[in-house]
Amino acid sequence: MSSKENAAIGQLLGLLESRYAIRVLWALRDGHAQTFRLLQDSVGGITPNTLNTRIKELREAGLVSHGSDGYLVTPSGLDLLKRMNELPAFASKWVASQARKKTVP
């Protein structure tokens, strides 16, 4: 991987590592607009200040937009989420393997 690719990945991961950033994107993955309050409920446990900050960062990054009906993922955000589609299957396998580790003496 080139240093330019590493820098790009570092930038993206820096954004996504921010608390609740991935959860905000994930909550919008179905493509339906959500109001601030609905998005806050969808993410769960996020304070209004933190949600405002994440939305601002994700909007500046071009991953989320705000329309007349609420917040939506942009085409770029949808592309990222499409690439993360394997996450639920991986998460299920991973949780099961973690459970097996705990039961093995």
Sequence and secondary structure as in RCSB ss.txt:
>XXXX:A:sequence
MSSKENAAIGQLLGLLESRYAIRVLWALRDGHAQTFRLLQDSVGGITPNTLNTRIKELREAGLVSHGSDGYLVTP
SGLDLLKRMNELPAFASKWVASQARKKTVP
>XXXX:A:secstr
  HHHHHHHHHHHHHHTSTTHHHHHHHTTTS  B HHHHHHHH S  HHHHHHHHHHHHHTTSEEEETTEEEE H
HHHHHHHHTTTHHHHHHHHHHHHHHHHH  
